[in-house]
């Protein structure tokens, strides 16, 4: 069994306008893209759906729903599910959000509980729309301000409250590589793996730690070991490359994509 | 049961000269200090031992041994044990070090194995000197470059290869607060808890992420819950305040200590 085709997550080439990105992917033989809600909304939802469909591109995921402890979160997540459905994206990535403001600001257990409850409530709506929610554990350095779900084990505990076709998990090498239970939990995840994303880990981390992900092969992550592990768990979906990196963002889109494809062949495929 | 007295880790007031720090602690009624090897060596080992002894201060820990994958590490750690013994410090804190350079640079499992082997080899030497090794799990954001031991569970797995009086663990709130298994592992640790350290978690993290620890009460860590948990596990030793923070380091030592003591009373004691 082998993982499916390469997919370019849109945030890897963050400033590449959608029509150029779509044309660039088609020209490079790339068959899948992971899209983000903000640039899709800016270009227009229906217009984006038409653009990718006519180019023959699969939308491998939509990023992202989540941030469940903010006001109006459930409504916003229902809209995200509808957007994923209109784009033909089978997966909506969920980043849970961090600790709440005000009372409860230190109650990490309570926040995790509330996130789990929100996802369980949302799951049937996703199922009705043919969209699978994918809970993404983020690296523990994001626990307070972005995502209280820090390990794959936690994500699985929450996902298992709903049917597997409604809720799965994201396996992202950048967030999980350090976890001593990562490979055991990938095996446990099995059919719950909704999407597999890759980036490398490099130091020093930049201020705010958000935009310092490493180009494939530049860091310490055993990328091929991860790919082999998700395949052994039964995953046959796309391998999405998602790299937040200011240096990469400064490159012309086509050049960045070329570099990503080269490194992907060398370190992941 | 209640945790023992407050102790000031020297790195919290990093630029306070040792004689001033010792006099300042004595004057403020502080009875314990955690020392670091570099400033101790600079002031002189025997001279430091005499200074703290004559001031009636207990040395609650010496920071730090470890960095086991560097050349000459075992010899250096034996010297660190001897230094701790001469200072009367019952505990030598071990920060394991990150991934090695060159071949094996991505082999995180192998690095963890080698760290465990080195600690097991070192343990009897520590026992002979009346010093207890304390394995410190560091936050996973330090996994590649400082410490491949990322969770209390991992630290315990390694500690349990040796007798409890030779090898224990560090419980540091800054590194462990996010871990969904933190409290279960504190209960498991029991008598293995060699030293308890506190700092708060604040964001955004600074570049390099080393010097952005939060003053007690400024962040999201449930400090009192941690103190209660280590006490429930049987810990009666000191509570060492260890905060790496550039803002704090810019304050005069006595003023910084005053602030720490005030916040400690409010948020930890």
Interface residues (C-beta under 8 A of the other chain):
Chain A: X99 X105 X106 X107 X108 X112 X139 X140 X141 X143 X144 X145 X150 X151 X153 X154 X177 X178 X179 X180 X201 X203 X204 X205 X206 X207 X208 X209 X219 X220 X221 X222
Chain B: X99 X105 X106 X107 X108 X112 X139 X140 X141 X143 X144 X145 X150 X151 X153 X154 X177 X178 X179 X180 X201 X203 X204 X205 X206 X207 X208 X209 X219 X220 X221 X222
